[in-house]
């Protein structure tokens, strides 16, 4: 096996490692999009196409052509995944920082140890092998960090922008060091600056994570206090309703006795049915192993009964549903409020909430009757709350939560049934 073939193979392996790291980071940060069902597969096929083009056209390695092709590839694959335009641009910046810091650190350390210029390390097979391993490891670590960050991020956009200022400055300093030291043997100061700045970014990220954890803990404590207050109020309402029913029990018996004495069996059955619905609305018990969701659904069941709407549940174990408390309330409350409001105007007034789980995701569906089919534009959420009576109220908030949590969703309306379905990844959001 010739040295030129080994050099070509290792050079392409570095490119493949970079592309694999890009895909991992994009999937962890952006999630699956709605246009491409398997974005990682499409990104891998695109990488194969770029690799083939590079071999046929002789782009080479670590030159202007290869850098431009990598940048184009980085921008294109971001479009395959989910998230907003800002999210995609952030993912590209994260990938750029990842590769730049990793490659500079490895190349400067290798150049210092071997007494050569950083611009010459690409001709050493051991350096290329080290780059492949280090890029893959860093890509995996960054992807895991972003998965956790997506689940528990509590910083507002301004705070996140301020937190990203330091890594941006570090990248600029790395570029300056790389340009100024590319054609000479790195001094000890060059090495300390390169490695030190990389370590500083890692420490900075750890500090940001600690700050974010404190914010999340504070929000969780506040939300838990509010939740306990809501539970206490719900318990008091249930207790009051139970006392009222107990007080009226004698009157109900007397009314039934009078109807039966008159031989009015139909009237007695209707009266008993109406009383049973009132009692059932106040004593509904759900057990999804998610206390917040159980409390919320019980309240919505009672509200639906008061409006004459039949609300049916078909639920799985939702203990590990990866929504934080606030997002869970926003999504479920708005979807059920809209469904109940629309169903109350239709005949028969019915709402169905269903949840299923597989290895990859939770599938949550809310289906309700409507007076007439709604006109949906490109399958998107209704923008106006006036043109579609009974729907649209709060759906914008639902969309914002689902987009932020990288969840897929779809809606349809046919045969006077309106259905909203979302897929929530089982991994932490």
C-alpha positions as CSV (number, residue, x, y, z in Angstrom):
1,X,0.0,0.0,0.0
2,X,1.6,3.3,-1.1
3,X,2.1,6.3,1.1
4,X,0.1,8.5,-1.2
5,X,-2.9,6.1,-0.9
6,X,-2.6,6.1,2.9
7,X,-2.3,9.9,2.9
8,X,-5.4,10.2,0.7
9,X,-7.4,7.7,2.9
10,X,-6.5,9.5,6.2
11,X,-7.2,12.9,4.7
12,X,-10.7,11.7,3.7
13,X,-11.2,10.1,7.1
14,X,-10.7,13.5,8.7
15,X,-13.4,15.0,6.4
16,X,-15.7,12.1,7.2
17,X,-15.1,12.6,11.0
18,X,-16.0,16.3,10.6
19,X,-19.2,15.5,8.7
20,X,-20.2,12.9,11.3
21,X,-19.6,15.4,14.1
22,X,-21.7,18.0,12.2
23,X,-24.6,15.5,11.8
24,X,-24.5,14.6,15.5
25,X,-24.5,18.2,16.6
26,X,-27.3,19.2,14.2
27,X,-29.5,16.3,15.3
28,X,-28.9,16.9,19.0
29,X,-29.5,20.7,18.7
30,X,-32.1,20.9,15.9
31,X,-33.9,17.6,16.0
32,X,-35.9,16.1,13.1
33,X,-37.5,18.5,10.8
34,X,-41.0,18.2,9.2
35,X,-39.8,18.0,5.6
36,X,-37.3,15.2,5.9
37,X,-38.3,12.2,8.0
38,X,-34.7,10.8,8.3
39,X,-32.4,13.9,8.1
40,X,-29.3,11.9,9.3
41,X,-29.6,9.5,6.4
42,X,-30.0,12.4,3.9
43,X,-27.0,14.2,5.5
44,X,-24.9,11.0,5.2
45,X,-25.9,10.6,1.5
46,X,-25.0,14.2,0.9
47,X,-21.6,13.6,2.6
48,X,-21.0,10.7,0.3
49,X,-21.8,13.0,-2.7
50,X,-19.4,15.7,-1.5
51,X,-16.7,13.0,-0.9
52,X,-17.2,11.6,-4.4
53,X,-17.0,15.2,-5.9
54,X,-13.9,15.9,-3.9
55,X,-12.1,12.7,-5.2
56,X,-13.2,13.3,-8.8
57,X,-12.2,17.0,-8.9
58,X,-9.1,16.6,-6.7
59,X,-10.1,19.1,-4.0
60,X,-7.3,17.9,-1.8
61,X,-7.1,18.6,2.0
62,X,-6.9,21.6,4.2
63,X,-6.9,24.1,1.4
64,X,-9.4,26.8,0.2
65,X,-11.4,24.3,-1.9
66,X,-11.8,21.8,0.9
67,X,-12.7,24.6,3.4
68,X,-15.4,26.1,1.1
69,X,-16.9,22.6,0.4
70,X,-17.1,21.9,4.1
71,X,-18.8,25.3,4.8
72,X,-21.3,24.7,2.0
73,X,-22.0,21.2,3.4
74,X,-22.4,22.6,6.9
75,X,-25.0,25.2,5.7
76,X,-26.9,22.7,3.5
77,X,-27.3,19.9,6.1
78,X,-28.7,22.4,8.7
79,X,-31.7,22.8,6.4
80,X,-32.5,19.1,6.6
81,X,-33.1,19.3,10.4
82,X,-35.7,21.2,12.4
83,X,-35.6,24.5,14.3
84,X,-35.9,28.1,13.1
85,X,-33.4,29.9,10.9
86,X,-31.7,31.3,14.0
87,X,-31.4,27.8,15.4
88,X,-29.8,26.5,12.2
89,X,-27.3,29.4,12.1
90,X,-26.5,28.7,15.8
91,X,-25.9,25.0,15.0
92,X,-23.5,26.0,12.1
93,X,-21.6,28.3,14.5
94,X,-21.4,25.6,17.1
95,X,-20.0,23.2,14.5
96,X,-17.5,25.7,13.3
97,X,-16.2,26.4,16.8
98,X,-16.1,22.6,17.5
99,X,-13.9,21.9,14.5
100,X,-11.7,25.0,14.7
101,X,-10.8,24.6,18.4
102,X,-10.2,20.8,18.1
103,X,-8.1,21.0,15.0
104,X,-6.0,23.9,16.3
105,X,-5.4,22.3,19.6
106,X,-4.3,18.9,18.1
107,X,-2.2,20.5,15.3
108,X,-0.4,22.9,17.7
109,X,0.3,20.3,20.3
110,X,1.6,17.9,17.5
111,X,3.7,20.6,15.9
112,X,5.3,21.6,19.2
113,X,6.1,18.0,20.1
114,X,7.7,17.3,16.7
115,X,9.4,20.7,16.2
116,X,7.6,21.5,12.9
117,X,5.3,24.2,11.6
118,X,1.5,23.8,12.2
119,X,1.1,24.0,8.4
120,X,3.1,20.8,8.0
121,X,1.3,18.6,10.5
122,X,-1.2,17.5,7.8
123,X,1.6,15.4,6.2
124,X,1.9,13.2,9.2
125,X,-0.4,10.1,9.4
126,X,-0.3,10.0,13.3
127,X,-1.6,13.6,13.4
128,X,-4.4,12.8,11.0
129,X,-5.4,9.8,13.0
130,X,-5.4,11.9,16.2
131,X,-7.6,14.5,14.4
132,X,-10.1,11.8,13.4
133,X,-10.4,10.4,17.0
134,X,-10.5,13.8,18.7
135,X,-13.1,15.3,16.3
136,X,-15.4,12.3,16.8
137,X,-15.0,12.4,20.6
138,X,-15.6,16.1,20.8
139,X,-18.6,15.8,18.5
140,X,-20.2,13.1,20.7
141,X,-19.5,15.2,23.9
142,X,-21.0,18.4,22.4
143,X,-24.0,16.5,21.1
144,X,-24.7,15.1,24.6
145,X,-24.3,18.5,26.1
146,X,-26.8,20.0,23.6
147,X,-29.3,17.3,24.3
148,X,-29.2,18.2,28.0
149,X,-29.2,21.9,27.2
150,X,-32.4,21.6,25.0
151,X,-34.1,19.9,27.9
152,X,-33.3,22.3,30.6
153,X,-32.4,25.6,29.0
154,X,-33.9,28.5,31.0
155,X,-31.9,31.4,29.6
156,X,-33.7,34.1,27.7
157,X,-32.3,35.1,24.2
158,X,-30.4,38.1,25.6
159,X,-28.7,36.0,28.3
160,X,-27.8,33.3,25.7
161,X,-26.4,36.0,23.4
162,X,-24.2,37.4,26.2
163,X,-23.1,33.9,27.2
164,X,-21.9,33.2,23.6
165,X,-19.8,36.3,23.5
166,X,-16.7,34.7,25.1
167,X,-16.6,31.6,22.8
168,X,-16.8,33.9,19.8
169,X,-13.9,36.0,21.0
170,X,-11.9,32.8,21.6
171,X,-12.6,31.7,18.0
172,X,-11.3,35.0,16.7
173,X,-8.1,34.7,18.8
174,X,-7.6,31.1,17.6
175,X,-7.8,32.3,14.0
176,X,-5.3,35.0,14.7
177,X,-2.9,32.6,16.4
178,X,-3.3,30.0,13.6
179,X,-2.5,32.6,10.9
180,X,0.4,34.2,12.7
181,X,2.1,30.9,13.7
182,X,1.2,28.7,10.7
183,X,4.7,29.0,9.1
184,X,6.9,28.7,12.2
185,X,7.5,26.3,15.0
186,X,5.0,27.1,17.8
187,X,6.6,28.6,20.8
188,X,5.6,27.5,24.3
189,X,3.5,30.7,24.5
190,X,1.6,29.8,21.3
191,X,0.9,26.3,22.7
192,X,-0.3,27.7,26.1
193,X,-2.5,30.2,24.4
194,X,-4.1,27.6,22.1
195,X,-4.7,25.0,24.7
196,X,-5.5,27.5,27.4
197,X,-8.2,29.1,25.3
198,X,-9.8,25.8,24.5
199,X,-9.8,24.9,28.2
200,X,-11.2,28.4,29.0
201,X,-14.2,27.7,26.6
202,X,-14.9,24.4,28.4
203,X,-14.8,26.1,31.8
204,X,-17.0,28.8,30.5
205,X,-19.6,26.3,29.3
206,X,-19.5,24.6,32.7
207,X,-20.2,27.9,34.4
208,X,-23.0,28.7,32.0
209,X,-24.5,25.2,32.7
210,X,-24.2,25.8,36.5
211,X,-25.9,29.2,36.1
212,X,-28.7,27.7,33.9
213,X,-29.2,24.9,36.5
214,X,-29.7,27.5,39.2
215,X,-32.3,29.3,37.1
216,X,-34.1,26.1,36.3
217,X,-34.1,25.1,40.0
218,X,-35.6,28.5,40.9
219,X,-38.2,28.2,38.2
220,X,-39.0,24.7,39.3
221,X,-39.4,25.7,42.9
222,X,-41.7,28.6,41.9
223,X,-43.7,26.3,39.6
224,X,-44.0,23.6,42.3
225,X,-45.4,26.2,44.7
226,X,-47.9,27.3,42.2
227,X,-48.8,23.8,41.4
228,X,-49.4,22.9,45.1
229,X,-51.6,26.0,45.4
230,X,-53.6,24.8,42.4
231,X,-53.9,21.3,43.8
232,X,-55.1,22.8,47.2
233,X,-57.7,24.9,45.4
234,X,-58.8,21.9,43.3
235,X,-59.1,19.8,46.4
236,X,-61.1,22.5,48.2
237,X,-63.4,22.8,45.2
238,X,-63.9,19.0,45.1
239,X,-64.6,19.0,48.8
240,X,-67.1,21.8,48.5
241,X,-68.8,20.0,45.6
242,X,-68.9,16.7,47.5
243,X,-70.6,18.5,50.5
244,X,-73.1,20.0,48.2
245,X,-73.9,16.7,46.6
246,X,-74.2,15.1,50.1
247,X,-76.5,17.9,51.1
248,X,-78.6,17.4,48.0
249,X,-78.7,13.6,48.3
250,X,-82.0,13.6,50.2
251,X,-83.6,15.9,47.6
252,X,-82.4,13.6,44.8
253,X,-83.9,10.6,46.5
254,X,-87.2,12.4,47.1
255,X,-87.3,13.5,43.5
256,X,-86.7,9.9,42.2
257,X,-89.3,8.6,44.7
258,X,-91.9,11.0,43.3
259,X,-91.1,10.1,39.7
260,X,-91.3,6.4,40.5
261,X,-94.6,6.8,42.4
262,X,-96.0,8.5,39.3
263,X,-94.9,5.6,37.2
264,X,-92.6,7.9,35.1
265,X,-89.7,5.5,34.6
266,X,-88.3,7.5,31.6
267,X,-88.2,10.7,33.7
268,X,-86.6,8.8,36.6
269,X,-83.9,7.4,34.2
270,X,-83.1,10.8,32.7
271,X,-82.9,12.4,36.1
272,X,-80.6,9.7,37.4
273,X,-78.4,10.0,34.3
274,X,-78.0,13.8,34.8
275,X,-77.1,13.3,38.5
276,X,-74.6,10.6,37.6
277,X,-72.9,12.9,35.1
278,X,-72.5,15.6,37.7
279,X,-71.1,13.1,40.2
280,X,-68.7,11.6,37.7
281,X,-67.4,15.0,36.7
282,X,-66.4,15.7,40.2
283,X,-64.9,12.3,41.0
284,X,-62.9,11.5,37.8
285,X,-59.7,9.7,38.6
286,X,-56.9,9.4,36.1
287,X,-53.6,7.6,36.7
288,X,-51.0,8.3,34.0
289,X,-48.2,8.3,36.7
290,X,-47.8,12.0,36.0
291,X,-49.5,13.9,38.9
292,X,-49.5,17.2,37.1
293,X,-51.1,15.7,34.0
294,X,-53.7,13.8,36.1
295,X,-54.7,16.9,37.8
296,X,-54.9,18.9,34.6
297,X,-56.9,16.3,32.7
298,X,-59.4,15.9,35.6
299,X,-60.0,19.6,35.6
300,X,-60.5,19.6,31.8
301,X,-62.9,16.7,32.1
302,X,-65.0,18.6,34.6
303,X,-65.0,21.7,32.3
304,X,-66.0,19.6,29.3
305,X,-68.9,18.1,31.3
306,X,-70.1,21.5,32.3
307,X,-70.4,22.4,28.6
308,X,-72.1,19.2,27.7
309,X,-69.0,17.8,25.9
310,X,-68.0,14.1,26.2
311,X,-64.3,13.9,26.8
312,X,-62.7,10.5,26.3
313,X,-59.2,9.4,27.3
314,X,-57.0,6.6,25.9
315,X,-53.6,7.1,27.6
316,X,-50.5,5.2,28.2
317,X,-48.0,5.6,31.0
318,X,-46.9,9.2,30.8
319,X,-44.5,9.4,33.7
320,X,-41.5,10.1,31.6
321,X,-43.2,12.5,29.1
322,X,-40.2,14.8,28.4
323,X,-42.0,18.1,28.9
324,X,-41.3,20.5,31.7
325,X,-44.3,21.5,33.8
326,X,-44.9,24.8,32.1
327,X,-44.6,23.4,28.6
328,X,-46.9,20.5,29.5
329,X,-49.6,22.9,30.8
330,X,-49.3,25.1,27.7
331,X,-49.6,22.3,25.2
332,X,-52.3,20.1,26.9
333,X,-54.4,23.0,28.2
334,X,-54.6,24.9,24.9
335,X,-55.3,21.8,22.8
336,X,-58.1,20.6,25.1
337,X,-59.5,24.1,25.5
338,X,-59.7,24.6,21.7
339,X,-61.1,21.1,21.2
340,X,-63.8,21.5,24.0
341,X,-64.8,24.9,22.6
342,X,-65.2,23.6,19.1
343,X,-66.9,20.4,20.1
344,X,-69.5,22.3,22.2
345,X,-70.8,23.8,18.9
346,X,-71.0,20.4,17.1
347,X,-73.2,17.4,17.2
348,X,-72.4,15.0,18.8
349,X,-70.1,17.0,21.1
350,X,-67.1,14.7,21.5
351,X,-63.4,15.1,22.2
352,X,-60.8,12.3,22.3
353,X,-57.3,12.5,23.8
354,X,-55.0,9.6,23.0
355,X,-51.4,9.0,23.8
356,X,-49.1,6.1,22.7
357,X,-45.4,5.5,23.1
358,X,-42.9,3.6,21.0
359,X,-39.1,3.4,21.3
360,X,-38.5,6.7,19.7
361,X,-41.4,9.0,20.6
362,X,-44.7,9.7,22.2
363,X,-47.6,10.2,19.8
364,X,-50.2,12.5,21.3
365,X,-53.5,13.1,19.4
366,X,-56.4,15.4,20.2
367,X,-59.5,14.8,18.1
368,X,-62.8,16.6,18.3
369,X,-66.0,17.2,16.4
370,X,-66.5,20.5,14.5
371,X,-69.6,22.2,13.0
372,X,-68.0,22.2,9.6
373,X,-64.6,21.4,8.1
374,X,-61.9,24.0,8.5
375,X,-59.8,25.2,5.6
376,X,-56.1,24.7,6.4
377,X,-53.4,26.3,4.4
378,X,-50.5,23.9,3.6
379,X,-51.4,21.9,6.7
380,X,-50.3,24.8,8.9
381,X,-51.9,26.0,12.1
382,X,-54.6,28.6,11.7
383,X,-53.2,32.1,11.9
384,X,-56.5,33.8,12.7
385,X,-58.8,33.1,15.6
386,X,-61.8,34.7,13.8
387,X,-61.8,32.8,10.5
388,X,-61.9,29.4,12.2
389,X,-64.4,29.5,15.2
390,X,-63.4,27.2,18.0
391,X,-59.8,26.8,16.9
392,X,-56.7,29.0,16.7
393,X,-57.0,30.2,20.3
394,X,-53.7,29.4,21.9
395,X,-52.4,27.3,19.1
396,X,-49.7,29.8,18.3
397,X,-48.3,29.2,21.9
398,X,-48.5,25.4,21.3
399,X,-46.5,25.8,18.1
400,X,-43.8,27.8,19.8
401,X,-43.4,25.2,22.5
402,X,-43.3,22.3,20.0
403,X,-40.8,24.1,17.7
404,X,-38.6,24.9,20.7
405,X,-38.7,21.3,21.9
406,X,-38.0,20.0,18.4
407,X,-41.3,18.1,18.2
408,X,-43.1,17.3,14.9
409,X,-46.8,18.1,14.6
410,X,-49.5,17.9,12.1
411,X,-53.2,18.8,11.9
412,X,-56.1,17.9,9.6
413,X,-59.8,18.4,9.3
414,X,-62.1,16.2,7.3
415,X,-65.6,14.7,7.8
416,X,-66.2,17.2,10.5
417,X,-63.3,15.8,12.6
418,X,-60.4,18.1,13.6
419,X,-57.3,16.3,14.7
420,X,-54.0,17.7,16.1
421,X,-51.2,15.1,16.4
422,X,-47.7,15.7,17.7
423,X,-44.6,13.4,18.1
424,X,-42.6,14.1,21.2
425,X,-39.1,12.4,21.2
426,X,-38.6,10.1,24.2
427,X,-35.2,11.6,24.7
428,X,-35.1,14.5,27.1
429,X,-36.1,17.8,25.4
